[in-house]
């Protein structure tokens, strides 16, 4: 039987566990109805757009895992819950820095949806939700702390988009040829690069 990874978030084992309660000859007829009820129990729509969004977010998560060198256990099956919690906290911080699919700032509730979509997928294999403490009910402190700070920042009036380390690196690389020229050390580009680097070291505005 096909594994409904991306479209339904329902593993074969869960579906088969329910099917065994019914006569075998009925399975071919009632399977799609059972899947529909299970999807309703999850409380989320699975139309084509929603399924596509979930798929894209999960691919985004696994690409981040690969980029960070965390692919020793892609599905977090053979690791501690502490590792799972911290890995999702790091991913949350990555998203909060404007590194979502569209590479721009997103709302805190959207960050939570990214985490949820990735966590549901991981849970199919790891059997535990990587966002929660070992009790499976309360959000882990590292993740909670990241989201709390991001929500606080969202409430700042007239806030500015943060300047990130990644942006600084890209800016420095773009100005590499100027920096190598002794006669252009006082250009506006290099002056801005110096001030933005200083801002990363000394902190953001008091209001933020």
Secondary structure as GFF3:
##gff-version 3
##sequence-region A 1 208
A	DSSP	alpha_helix	5	8	.	.	.	ID=ss1
A	DSSP	alpha_helix	12	19	.	.	.	ID=ss2
A	DSSP	three_ten_helix	24	26	.	.	.	ID=ss3
A	DSSP	alpha_helix	27	42	.	.	.	ID=ss4
A	DSSP	alpha_helix	48	67	.	.	.	ID=ss5
A	DSSP	three_ten_helix	71	73	.	.	.	ID=ss6
A	DSSP	alpha_helix	81	96	.	.	.	ID=ss7
A	DSSP	alpha_helix	108	126	.	.	.	ID=ss8
A	DSSP	alpha_helix	141	154	.	.	.	ID=ss9
A	DSSP	alpha_helix	165	174	.	.	.	ID=ss10
A	DSSP	alpha_helix	176	179	.	.	.	ID=ss11
A	DSSP	three_ten_helix	182	184	.	.	.	ID=ss12
A	DSSP	alpha_helix	188	202	.	.	.	ID=ss13
###
